[in-house]
Amino acid sequence: MRLTRTSIPALIGAAVLQIAVGYVGSGEAAAADATPPPLAVYPPQVFSTGKPGQLGLYIEGEDWHVLVDMPGLEPVEELFTSASQFSLMHNDTSGITASIFAERIDGANSEESCRRHYARGVQEGRDRTARFVGDKGTVGEVAEIAAHGKTLLMYDWSISEFGPQKVKFWRRTMYWYPYYRGFCFDFHFSIPSAAAQDDVLKVFDSVTYVAHKPIEDIDRLFYFFDWLRIRLRVPIDWRYWYWPPPPGAGRIVFGPASGSEFHFRVTPLKRPATAQAGGPEESLEEIRRVQAARGDSISPVKKLCTPNTCVYYSDVADSKYDSANPKNMPYGRMGFAQIGDVMLRIEFLYREGGRDAAERMTSALSWAKILDLAAARKAVTQRGGKSPE
């Protein structure tokens, strides 16, 4: 990964943001259990509204959502600390880093009660930051501050001589705990200057609660065993489930909210086990030969690429389609998505009414993001064990 000039201190800020929350949670940290589920999707999810800089927050199963303006903040593909986390985001220009959480807290029914519940955790986060900084700098005490009609918890910390140029590194950690419909929200920001606090307060002021489910596509995070986190933007009403082996590898399956117009299968393939079979184009050519041999009509290889992903696929018309069999589909799209070092096999089966859904899924895969969970945990452990330098 190429690091911009602001990325090095940003990584330190993000690391301490995660340290302040705590590495051990019920989300990705729990994936280190002996028997992780084959597929997990946690309730907090995000979506784009189409308005520049605006983020939507949705909790699976609820009939409402939240909108918040976070201009310049982009998702960071790193481990989350809890199953209650919506996002980890960073602004390369301003240096602001943010995390958002929401969970039901027994007895909480107001912003004040949410803040009381989390106050001990904030103090523990401050103490973890102090251990991280050690004798290389200072960490202030937790303060309760009133601003824009809200009560915030915050503390400052600094490193006297940071990096090879020995510059002073300063951060302020800010927490706000609004309450809505049984949930305590945790807006958790790390900022590089006192002046940046105004930008964070604008974020807090923009929070809007909307009393219906979102209609936009949702960024779902699919946890595949203890191996991958796949970020995939799909319609909110699509169903999904895990299809176990045999035959072949386990896969994630997508279907419509009702009916049976399509049946999309996505199978993560491990490397280097599949490397000997060649890359996605070579593997697809083998599939095309098999389909042609059984008499199917198959298109030439098509390709859809974005900066870090390429989807290679061919469209198939099943020569043995049986319209009397409700499980048969007349059309298919077979191929592979290459996302960094990971390859996903795709098998889209659909009827005429599912053609648009196949196009939508292909586009979604071209923008998918992958996180290797084991590698990310190792990086977190290394960061947590080293000095800030």
C-alpha positions as CSV (number, residue, x, y, z in Angstrom):
1,M,0.0,0.0,0.0
2,R,1.3,3.4,-0.9
3,L,1.4,5.9,2.0
4,T,0.9,9.6,1.5
5,R,2.8,12.0,3.6
6,T,-0.1,12.3,6.0
7,S,-0.7,8.6,6.2
8,I,2.1,7.8,8.7
9,P,0.8,10.0,11.5
10,A,-2.7,9.0,10.5
11,L,-1.8,5.3,11.1
12,I,-0.6,6.2,14.6
13,G,-3.8,8.1,15.1
14,A,-5.9,5.3,13.9
15,A,-3.9,2.8,16.0
16,V,-4.5,4.8,19.1
17,L,-8.2,5.3,18.2
18,Q,-8.5,1.5,18.1
19,I,-6.5,1.2,21.3
20,A,-8.8,3.7,23.0
21,V,-11.8,1.6,22.0
22,G,-10.0,-1.6,22.9
23,Y,-8.8,-4.4,20.7
24,V,-11.0,-7.1,22.3
25,G,-14.6,-6.9,21.2
26,S,-17.5,-9.1,20.1
27,G,-16.9,-8.5,16.4
28,E,-13.7,-9.2,14.4
29,A,-11.7,-9.7,17.6
30,A,-14.0,-12.6,18.4
31,A,-13.1,-14.2,15.1
32,A,-10.1,-15.7,16.8
33,D,-12.4,-18.1,18.6
34,A,-11.7,-21.9,17.9
35,T,-14.9,-22.3,15.8
36,P,-15.8,-19.1,13.9
37,P,-19.0,-19.2,11.9
38,P,-18.6,-19.9,8.2
39,L,-20.5,-16.7,7.4
40,A,-21.3,-13.7,9.6
41,V,-22.9,-10.3,8.9
42,Y,-23.3,-8.0,11.9
43,P,-26.3,-5.6,12.3
44,P,-24.6,-2.1,11.9
45,Q,-24.3,-1.3,8.2
46,V,-23.5,1.8,6.1
47,F,-24.8,3.2,2.8
48,S,-24.2,6.1,0.5
49,T,-27.1,8.5,0.0
50,G,-25.7,10.1,-3.2
51,K,-25.2,13.4,-1.4
52,P,-21.4,14.2,-1.4
53,G,-19.9,13.5,2.0
54,Q,-23.1,12.1,3.5
55,L,-23.1,8.7,5.2
56,G,-26.1,6.6,6.1
57,L,-26.2,4.3,9.1
58,Y,-28.6,1.4,9.4
59,I,-29.0,-1.4,12.0
60,E,-30.3,-4.6,10.5
61,G,-33.9,-5.3,11.5
62,E,-34.8,-1.7,12.5
63,D,-37.3,0.5,10.7
64,W,-35.3,3.7,10.8
65,H,-31.9,5.0,9.8
66,V,-29.4,7.8,10.6
67,L,-27.8,10.3,8.2
68,V,-24.6,12.1,9.0
69,D,-22.4,14.5,7.0
70,M,-18.8,13.4,7.0
71,P,-17.1,15.2,4.1
72,G,-13.6,14.0,3.2
73,L,-13.8,10.9,5.4
74,E,-13.2,7.6,3.6
75,P,-13.5,4.0,4.9
76,V,-10.3,2.4,6.2
77,E,-10.1,-1.3,5.5
78,E,-8.8,-2.3,8.9
79,L,-10.1,-4.5,11.7
80,F,-13.2,-3.3,13.7
81,T,-13.1,-3.7,17.4
82,S,-16.7,-4.8,18.0
83,A,-19.8,-6.2,16.3
84,S,-21.5,-2.9,17.1
85,Q,-19.1,-0.8,14.9
86,F,-20.4,0.8,11.7
87,S,-17.1,2.2,10.3
88,L,-13.5,3.3,10.7
89,M,-12.8,6.4,8.6
90,H,-10.0,8.8,7.9
91,N,-9.5,12.1,6.1
92,D,-6.1,12.3,4.5
93,T,-6.2,16.1,4.2
94,S,-7.4,17.1,7.7
95,G,-5.9,14.1,9.5
96,I,-9.2,13.4,11.3
97,T,-10.0,9.7,12.1
98,A,-13.5,8.5,13.1
99,S,-15.3,5.4,14.3
100,I,-19.0,5.0,14.9
101,F,-20.8,2.4,17.0
102,A,-24.3,1.7,18.2
103,E,-25.7,-0.9,20.7
104,R,-28.6,-1.5,23.0
105,I,-27.6,-0.8,26.6
106,D,-29.8,-2.1,29.5
107,G,-31.3,0.9,31.4
108,A,-30.2,3.5,28.9
109,N,-32.9,5.9,27.7
110,S,-31.2,9.2,27.1
111,E,-27.9,10.8,26.0
112,E,-26.9,11.3,29.6
113,S,-27.5,7.7,30.5
114,C,-25.5,6.5,27.5
115,R,-22.6,8.8,28.5
116,R,-22.7,7.5,32.0
117,H,-22.5,4.0,30.7
118,Y,-19.5,4.6,28.5
119,A,-17.6,7.0,30.9
120,R,-15.6,4.1,32.5
121,G,-14.6,2.8,29.1
122,V,-13.4,6.3,28.1
123,Q,-11.2,6.4,31.1
124,E,-9.9,2.9,30.3
125,G,-9.2,4.1,26.8
126,R,-7.3,7.1,28.1
127,D,-5.2,4.8,30.3
128,R,-4.5,2.5,27.4
129,T,-3.4,5.5,25.3
130,A,-1.1,6.6,28.2
131,R,0.6,3.2,28.2
132,F,1.0,3.4,24.4
133,V,2.6,6.9,24.7
134,G,4.7,5.9,27.7
135,D,7.5,8.4,28.6
136,K,7.7,9.8,25.0
137,G,4.9,12.3,25.7
138,T,1.9,13.3,27.8
139,V,-1.7,12.2,28.0
140,G,-4.3,14.6,29.6
141,E,-7.2,13.6,31.9
142,V,-10.7,13.0,30.6
143,A,-12.8,16.2,30.6
144,E,-16.5,16.7,30.1
145,I,-17.2,19.6,27.7
146,A,-20.4,21.3,26.6
147,A,-20.5,22.4,23.0
148,H,-23.4,23.1,20.6
149,G,-25.9,21.8,23.0
150,K,-24.1,18.5,23.4
151,T,-22.0,17.1,26.2
152,L,-18.7,15.5,25.0
153,L,-16.0,13.6,26.7
154,M,-12.4,14.2,25.5
155,Y,-8.7,14.1,26.3
156,D,-5.5,15.3,24.6
157,W,-2.3,13.4,24.1
158,S,1.0,14.2,22.5
159,I,4.4,12.7,21.6
160,S,7.3,15.1,22.1
161,E,9.5,13.9,19.2
162,F,7.7,11.9,16.6
163,G,9.3,10.3,13.5
164,P,12.7,10.8,12.0
165,Q,12.2,14.6,11.9
166,K,11.5,14.6,15.6
167,V,8.3,16.8,15.3
168,K,5.7,17.1,18.0
169,F,2.7,14.9,17.4
170,W,-0.6,16.0,19.1
171,R,-4.1,14.5,19.1
172,R,-7.4,15.1,20.8
173,T,-9.8,12.2,21.3
174,M,-13.5,13.2,21.3
175,Y,-16.6,11.1,22.2
176,W,-20.3,11.9,21.8
177,Y,-23.1,9.5,22.9
178,P,-26.5,10.3,21.4
179,Y,-29.5,8.1,22.1
180,Y,-32.2,7.0,19.7
181,R,-34.9,4.4,19.9
182,G,-33.2,2.1,22.4
183,F,-29.7,2.5,21.0
184,C,-26.7,4.3,22.4
185,F,-24.5,5.7,19.6
186,D,-20.8,6.3,20.0
187,F,-19.2,8.9,17.7
188,H,-15.5,8.6,18.4
189,F,-13.1,11.0,16.7
190,S,-9.4,11.6,16.8
191,I,-8.3,15.1,15.6
192,P,-4.8,16.5,14.9
193,S,-5.5,20.1,16.2
194,A,-7.8,22.0,18.4
195,A,-9.0,23.9,15.3
196,A,-10.3,20.7,13.8
197,Q,-12.8,20.4,16.7
198,D,-15.1,22.8,14.8
199,D,-15.2,20.3,11.9
200,V,-16.2,17.5,14.2
201,L,-18.9,19.6,15.9
202,K,-20.4,20.2,12.4
203,V,-20.5,16.4,11.9
204,F,-22.3,16.0,15.2
205,D,-24.8,18.9,14.3
206,S,-25.6,17.1,11.0
207,V,-26.9,13.9,12.6
208,T,-30.4,13.3,11.5
209,Y,-32.8,10.4,12.4
210,V,-35.1,9.2,9.7
211,A,-38.2,7.1,10.6
212,H,-38.1,4.5,7.9
213,K,-35.7,1.9,6.4
214,P,-33.3,3.2,3.8
215,I,-34.0,2.4,0.2
216,E,-30.4,2.6,-1.0
217,D,-28.0,-0.2,-1.5
218,I,-26.2,-1.3,1.7
219,D,-22.5,-1.9,2.2
220,R,-22.6,-5.3,3.9
221,L,-19.5,-6.7,5.5
222,F,-19.4,-10.5,4.9
223,Y,-17.1,-12.4,7.3
224,F,-16.1,-15.6,5.6
225,F,-14.8,-18.1,8.2
226,D,-11.7,-16.7,10.0
227,W,-10.2,-15.6,6.7
228,L,-11.8,-12.7,4.8
229,R,-14.0,-9.7,5.3
230,I,-15.7,-8.8,2.0
231,R,-17.2,-5.4,1.7
232,L,-20.0,-5.6,-1.0
233,R,-22.6,-3.1,-1.8
234,V,-25.9,-4.9,-2.5
235,P,-29.7,-4.0,-2.4
236,I,-31.0,-3.9,1.2
237,D,-33.7,-6.4,0.5
238,W,-31.6,-9.2,-1.1
239,R,-31.4,-12.4,1.0
240,Y,-28.0,-14.0,1.6
241,W,-26.9,-17.3,3.1
242,Y,-24.0,-19.7,3.4
243,W,-23.9,-22.8,1.1
244,P,-21.6,-25.4,2.6
245,P,-19.6,-28.0,0.8
246,P,-19.6,-30.6,-0.6
247,P,-19.2,-30.3,-3.5
248,G,-16.5,-27.7,-3.9
249,A,-15.8,-24.9,-1.5
250,G,-18.3,-23.1,0.7
251,R,-19.9,-20.0,-0.8
252,I,-22.0,-17.0,-0.2
253,V,-25.4,-17.1,-2.0
254,F,-27.6,-14.2,-2.9
255,G,-31.3,-14.3,-3.8
256,P,-34.2,-11.8,-4.2
257,A,-36.3,-10.7,-1.3
258,S,-39.1,-12.9,-2.7
259,G,-39.5,-15.2,-5.7
260,S,-36.7,-17.0,-7.5
261,E,-35.6,-14.8,-10.4
262,F,-32.0,-15.3,-9.6
263,H,-29.5,-17.3,-7.6
264,F,-26.0,-15.7,-7.3
265,R,-23.1,-17.7,-5.8
266,V,-19.8,-16.1,-4.8
267,T,-17.0,-18.5,-3.7
268,P,-13.7,-17.1,-2.2
269,L,-10.7,-19.1,-3.4
270,K,-7.6,-19.4,-1.3
271,R,-4.2,-18.7,-2.7
272,P,-1.7,-20.1,-3.4
273,A,-3.7,-23.3,-3.6
274,T,-5.5,-22.0,-6.7
275,A,-2.5,-20.3,-8.2
276,Q,-1.4,-23.5,-9.9
277,A,-4.6,-23.5,-11.9
278,G,-3.7,-20.1,-13.4
279,G,-5.2,-16.7,-13.0
280,P,-8.8,-15.7,-13.5
281,E,-8.6,-15.5,-17.3
282,E,-7.0,-18.9,-17.7
283,S,-9.5,-20.4,-15.2
284,L,-12.4,-18.9,-17.0
285,E,-11.2,-20.3,-20.3
286,E,-11.4,-23.8,-18.8
287,I,-15.0,-23.2,-17.7
288,R,-15.9,-21.9,-21.2
289,R,-14.5,-25.1,-22.8
290,V,-16.6,-27.2,-20.5
291,Q,-19.8,-25.2,-21.1
292,A,-19.2,-25.3,-24.9
293,A,-18.7,-29.0,-24.8
294,R,-22.1,-29.6,-23.3
295,G,-23.7,-27.5,-26.1
296,D,-24.3,-24.2,-24.2
297,S,-24.1,-20.9,-26.0
298,I,-21.3,-18.9,-24.3
299,S,-20.1,-15.4,-24.9
300,P,-16.5,-14.2,-25.3
301,V,-14.7,-13.2,-22.1
302,K,-15.8,-9.8,-20.9
303,K,-14.0,-7.7,-18.3
304,L,-15.0,-5.0,-15.9
305,C,-12.2,-3.3,-13.9
306,T,-11.8,-0.7,-11.2
307,P,-8.5,0.5,-9.7
308,N,-8.0,-2.6,-7.4
309,T,-10.4,-5.2,-8.9
310,C,-11.2,-6.9,-12.2
311,V,-14.2,-9.1,-12.9
312,Y,-13.8,-11.5,-15.8
313,Y,-16.9,-13.3,-17.0
314,S,-18.8,-14.9,-19.8
315,D,-22.6,-15.1,-20.3
316,V,-24.2,-18.6,-20.8
317,A,-27.5,-19.8,-22.3
318,D,-28.2,-23.3,-20.9
319,S,-28.8,-25.7,-23.8
320,K,-30.5,-28.1,-21.4
321,Y,-32.9,-25.7,-19.7
322,D,-36.1,-27.3,-18.6
323,S,-38.8,-24.7,-18.1
324,A,-41.0,-27.3,-16.3
325,N,-38.3,-27.6,-13.5
326,P,-38.7,-24.6,-11.1
327,K,-35.1,-25.0,-10.0
328,N,-33.7,-24.6,-13.5
329,M,-32.4,-21.2,-14.8
330,P,-32.0,-20.5,-18.5
331,Y,-29.2,-18.0,-18.2
332,G,-25.9,-17.8,-16.4
333,R,-22.9,-15.6,-15.9
334,M,-19.7,-17.5,-15.0
335,G,-16.3,-16.0,-14.1
336,F,-13.9,-14.7,-11.5
337,A,-13.3,-11.5,-9.6
338,Q,-9.6,-10.7,-8.8
339,I,-9.5,-8.4,-5.8
340,G,-5.9,-7.8,-4.8
341,D,-4.4,-11.2,-4.0
342,V,-7.8,-12.9,-3.6
343,M,-9.9,-14.5,-6.3
344,L,-13.6,-15.0,-6.1
345,R,-15.5,-17.4,-8.3
346,I,-18.8,-16.1,-9.5
347,E,-21.8,-18.2,-10.7
348,F,-24.9,-16.2,-11.5
349,L,-28.0,-18.1,-12.5
350,Y,-31.1,-16.2,-13.5
351,R,-34.3,-15.9,-15.5
352,E,-35.1,-13.1,-17.8
353,G,-36.4,-11.0,-14.9
354,G,-33.0,-11.4,-13.1
355,R,-30.8,-10.0,-15.9
356,D,-30.6,-6.5,-14.4
357,A,-29.7,-8.0,-11.0
358,A,-26.8,-9.9,-12.7
359,E,-25.5,-6.6,-14.1
360,R,-25.9,-4.9,-10.7
361,M,-24.0,-7.7,-8.9
362,T,-21.2,-7.7,-11.4
363,S,-20.8,-3.9,-10.9
364,A,-20.9,-4.4,-7.1
365,L,-18.1,-7.0,-7.3
366,S,-15.9,-4.7,-9.3
367,W,-16.0,-2.3,-6.3
368,A,-15.7,-4.9,-3.6
369,K,-13.1,-4.5,-0.9
370,I,-11.2,-7.4,0.8
371,L,-9.6,-7.6,4.2
372,D,-7.4,-10.6,5.2
373,L,-8.5,-11.0,8.8
374,A,-5.4,-12.9,9.9
375,A,-3.0,-10.4,8.4
376,A,-4.9,-7.5,9.8
377,R,-4.9,-9.0,13.3
378,K,-1.1,-9.5,13.1
379,A,-0.7,-5.9,12.1
380,V,-2.8,-4.8,15.0
381,T,-0.8,-6.9,17.4
382,Q,2.5,-5.5,16.1
383,R,1.3,-1.9,16.3
384,G,0.0,-2.5,19.8
385,G,3.3,-3.9,21.0
386,K,5.6,-1.2,19.5
387,S,6.5,2.3,20.6
388,P,4.9,5.2,18.8
389,E,8.0,5.5,16.7
